[in-house]
Amino acid sequence: MRLRDELEPQVRRCRERRFGLLALMAALLIARGVFAQGGQREPDKDTRAMIEASYIYNIAKLVQWRDEGMRRGPFIIGVVGSTNLYQELVNKYATRSIGKQPIEVRKLPEIADVDACHILFIPAANRNLLAPILKQPNARATLIITDFPDALANGAVVNFIPARNTLKYEINLANAEKHRIEVGLTLRQLADRVVE
């Protein structure tokens, strides 16, 4: 009985990672289908925001924060600008959790002084905020996600990129290390590009 109790958390983590992998693969297939249709969308839906929200949720499940403080309280996903992405995250993921941490989605003002977050999305329209945000103490253990060229070279951990009629992502492992974030093997294997 004791061995079973000791193994139960490991089995649960394996199941969560397997589910995360399946969900990430589903997001890739959806992205491929959406972009293969030339990006056609229903007037009231932003398919790019839907795909990015799915990626963000699944990325959150496939990384580990080494900072103990990040393992307590709500799991905070901050969004600068990008109202459609914010709404998509609220509508589909705000009632879920990452591990035992309930997800809290925050719409942040378009300024450099941001709240402490587990994940922070900075869109291309606000690219000028990336450097000042990275200098803030609140960003020390934050996984920064962007969607513009050269973002990885400027400090982002994950960057969304259009590639071969779909939306993919690239990862900078050195930036993840600076933020004390361990990127899981599955996330690295599914990335379009990994920068060491």
Phi, psi and omega in degrees: 000321182295318178298319179299316179297323180289326183276340184304315178298324179292319179296318179298317179298319178298317179297317179297318180294320179296316177297319178299319179296315180297318179293321179293320177295322177296320178297321177298317179294318177298315180300316179299316180295317180295313183285332178292335179275012179078020176075019179297139181220157171289149185303327184264009182233135176256099185295327178298317178298322179297316181291315180298320178298318178297315177301312183302314180299315182287326174298317180302326181281344186249016175231162179233135175266124180283336179292117183303324181298335181280354181262005180239156177075192181289155175270111189261124173249115180258143179232122174265130182063214171042066181301320181297318178295316178304311181298320180296317178297317179296312184295322187255336190235351184293343179263002181261184179220162172247110188063237179260005183263120177292143181281135174235120181259129181238134172270116185260150178294157182276063178225166184284336182272096185250162176293158172292131182223157169284313178233137177230123178261127177239112182282168180304324181298338180244025183303331180294345180273346185302306182300311179295326178295319180297338179278347182284140177301329181294343184264005185300324182243029184260135174274108182272126177242136182226182177213043180219155182302148178066011180294322179296321179292340182257011172119349179292152177269317179234142178225128176280138180221141171284132182208125175048058177060030178208180174249127179233188179219156174234155185230142173248107184291328178295320177293322177299318179298319178300327181265009178059045180240129177263122181268124182293155182301318180301315180297321178293319183293327181273353181290148176289327179209138176239124177260124182283000000 
